[in-house]
Amino acid sequence: MEGALYVFRPEIAEAYGRPLSTGEFVVLAGSTAMRHGSPHVKRDADERDRLVRIGVLVPDSHPSRYRFSRDHNFESPSRAAGVIKDGNASGPSLWKNHLTGRTLREETHDRAEG
């Protein structure tokens, strides 16, 4: 699983990342995130605002997106997906292996059974 590349594409954003053996999830530089997603209360709003303040998320050429200026480690794939989607998200079911299309959850489940 670690080393495999995963993609998440909410609306017009496209992000790539990898799970780490520490349980963290790294989103790669150049990935994009939605500037305005769900209008509802978002559990990851503070983290997203912090990433904008410190320059990890910067304006993208498309006005409705941010871009990751550098790789960034999140505490979980869900936290990464929530920031990218600008809304609450279940990362294991949203991040898909870019080669197989299988979700992180499916691949984790298969490893646990194997």
C-alpha positions in Angstrom: 0.0 0.0 0.0 2.7 2.5 0.9 4.3 3.6 -2.3 1.1 3.2 -4.3 -0.2 6.5 -5.8 -3.8 7.5 -5.1 -6.0 10.1 -6.7 -9.0 12.0 -5.5 -11.1 14.2 -7.9 -13.8 16.3 -6.3 -15.5 18.5 -8.8 -12.7 20.4 -10.7 -9.9 19.5 -8.3 -7.4 16.7 -8.7 -5.1 15.6 -5.9 -2.5 12.8 -5.7 -1.1 11.3 -2.6 0.2 8.2 -0.7 -0.5 6.6 2.6 2.5 6.4 4.9 3.5 3.6 7.3 2.9 6.1 10.2 -0.8 6.4 9.3 -0.3 9.8 7.8 -1.2 10.6 4.2 1.0 12.8 2.1 -0.6 15.0 -0.7 1.8 15.8 -3.4 2.9 19.2 -4.6 0.9 20.4 -7.7 -2.3 18.7 -6.5 -5.3 21.0 -6.5 -8.1 21.6 -3.9 -11.5 23.3 -4.2 -11.7 26.8 -2.9 -15.4 26.6 -2.1 -17.0 23.2 -1.5 -19.8 22.3 0.8 -21.7 25.2 2.4 -22.2 23.2 5.5 -20.0 23.2 8.7 -16.7 21.6 7.9 -14.6 19.7 10.4 -11.3 20.5 8.6 -11.9 24.3 8.0 -9.3 25.4 10.6 -6.6 23.1 9.0 -7.5 24.4 5.6 -7.3 28.0 6.7 -3.9 27.3 8.3 -2.5 25.8 5.1 -3.5 28.9 3.2 -1.9 31.1 5.8 1.4 29.2 5.7 1.5 29.0 2.0 1.0 25.3 1.5 -2.3 26.0 -0.4 -1.8 28.9 -2.9 -4.1 30.3 -5.5 -4.3 28.2 -8.7 -4.5 29.4 -12.3 -8.2 28.4 -12.1 -10.1 30.8 -9.7 -12.1 28.0 -8.1 -9.1 26.1 -6.9 -6.1 26.2 -4.7 -2.8 24.3 -5.5 -0.4 22.6 -3.1 2.9 24.4 -3.3 4.7 21.5 -1.7 4.1 18.0 -0.4 2.1 18.0 2.8 1.5 15.3 5.4 -2.0 15.0 6.9 -2.8 13.0 10.0 -5.2 10.8 7.9 -6.5 10.3 4.4 -9.9 11.7 5.6 -8.3 14.9 6.8 -6.5 15.3 3.4 -9.8 14.6 1.5 -11.7 17.1 3.7 -9.3 19.9 3.0 -9.2 19.1 -0.7 -13.0 18.8 -1.1 -13.6 21.7 1.3 -16.1 19.6 3.1 -16.4 16.6 5.3 -15.0 13.4 3.6 -14.3 9.8 4.3 -10.8 9.5 2.8 -10.5 5.7 2.6 -13.5 5.5 0.4 -12.6 8.5 -1.8 -8.9 8.0 -2.5 -8.5 5.6 -5.4 -5.4 3.8 -6.6 -4.6 5.6 -9.8 -3.7 2.3 -11.6 -6.4 0.0 -10.4 -9.3 2.3 -9.4 -9.7 0.4 -6.2 -10.2 2.6 -3.1 -7.8 2.8 -0.2 -10.4 1.1 1.9 -10.7 -1.8 -0.4 -6.9 -2.3 -0.6 -6.5 -2.0 3.2 -9.3 -4.5 3.7 -7.7 -6.9 1.3 -4.3 -6.6 3.1 -5.9 -7.2 6.4 -7.5 -10.5 5.1 -4.4 -11.6 3.3 
